[in-house]
Amino acid sequence: MAEHTHHDDHYHQPGLQHQFDDMDQQMDSVTLGMWTFLAQEIMFFGGLFTVYLVFRSKYPLAFAAGSNHLDPFWGGLNTLVLIVSSLTMALAVFYAQKSNRNMQVIMIILTMVFGTVFLGVKAIEYTGKYQHGQIPVDGWNMRIKEGEHKEEARLTLPFEVRAEAAESDEKHIVNPQGKFLISDADLELVQKHQDILTESEKVGYFNDVRFGPDGKVASFGEINREKLSGKIQIFFWIYFVMTGLHALHMIIGLGIMLWLLYMAWKGTYSAEFYSPVEISGLYWHFVDIVWIFLFPLLYLLGRHFLAGGGH
């Protein structure tokens, strides 16, 4: 009888699963599990960041030109949104620890709202890339025949020259096959900053490379549009893979928040049992931190690189 009472008391601790002796052991276990998961996530995203760094060092001007097609306003807005969502997520944990059910629910809802805003902004950005011929797969962009004038499909200029260009200078895109496109401004930007390229890099960008008697490059012709386009295409491949996978993690995070919201609404979490909220918060913060790295690497460094003349 005494043994039955012991098991009864043990089993009815809030949230304690039967395989654990007490709440401390359960908390240690789930925390270790989440950090192990986040460690492999760091390795996963670390591989992607390595790919970015390798190709950026190999094609610095092409990556700078590609980066200048991204709008820093949208990237900055999403950065602010995720920083605030991390605050609301932390407050959700705080109010769970204080057994405040109503504020838990409010903070989780706010976190979900900010996550949804983030995904909405990404949808706007991706739609713009589709309309402007910047999806890095030929045939996947908006098809626009000669003579068609779709207002949303206007030439998107690199940020550095966009402010200098009059509205009348922008032109409608003609892209009947939905190919990946670059603008004339991309060629001009590379031409302008070609002094920072090594000779081997110039060979990869220019036509009519002529060598002198000493075997060194003597002169170059015009920039080869196809060569430059291929290298800018690499940038956009990396952009879509990294931001797309990040968005997928955000969608998963929203699913976790939906489950937390349901459980919090039922009054499940309190000062005695709040580990699911805390562990889910670790995942949410990790996703936010990844974006903190993506934003400057994709949206800002190329702009600074060109504006500073490569120095």
Stockholm file with secondary structure:
# STOCKHOLM 1.0

chainA/1-311         MAEHTHHDDHYHQPGLQHQFDDMDQQMDSVTLGMWTFLAQEIMFFGGLFTVYLVFRSKYPLAFAAGSNHLDPFWGGLNTLVLIVSSLTMALAVFYAQKSNRNMQVIMIILTMVFGTVFLGVKAIEYTGKYQHGQIPVDGWNMRIKEGEHKEEARLTLPFEVRAEAAESDEKHIVNPQGKFLISDADLELVQKHQDILTESEKVGYFNDVRFGPDGKVASFGEINREKLSGKIQIFFWIYFVMTGLHALHMIIGLGIMLWLLYMAWKGTYSAEFYSPVEISGLYWHFVDIVWIFLFPLLYLLGRHFLAGGGH
#=GR chainA/1-311 SS CHHHHHHHHHHTSTTCCTTCSSHHHHHHHHHHHHHHHHHHHHHHHHHHHHHHHHHHHHSHHHHHHHHTTSCHHHHHHHHHHHHHHHHHHHHHHHHHHTTCHHHHHHHHHHHHHHHHHHHHHHHHHHHHHHHTTCSSSTTSSCCBCTTCCCTTCBCCCCHHHHTTSCGGGCCBCCBTTCCCCCCHHHHHHHHHTGGGSCHHHHHTTBSSCEECTTSSEEECCSBCHHHHHHHHHHHHHHHHHHHHHHHHHHHHHHHHHHHHHHHHHTTCCBTTBCHHHHHHHHHHHHHHHHHHHHHIIIIIHHHHHHHTTTC
#=GC SS_cons         CHHHHHHHHHHTSTTCCTTCSSHHHHHHHHHHHHHHHHHHHHHHHHHHHHHHHHHHHHSHHHHHHHHTTSCHHHHHHHHHHHHHHHHHHHHHHHHHHTTCHHHHHHHHHHHHHHHHHHHHHHHHHHHHHHHTTCSSSTTSSCCBCTTCCCTTCBCCCCHHHHTTSCGGGCCBCCBTTCCCCCCHHHHHHHHHTGGGSCHHHHHTTBSSCEECTTSSEEECCSBCHHHHHHHHHHHHHHHHHHHHHHHHHHHHHHHHHHHHHHHHHTTCCBTTBCHHHHHHHHHHHHHHHHHHHHHIIIIIHHHHHHHTTTC
//
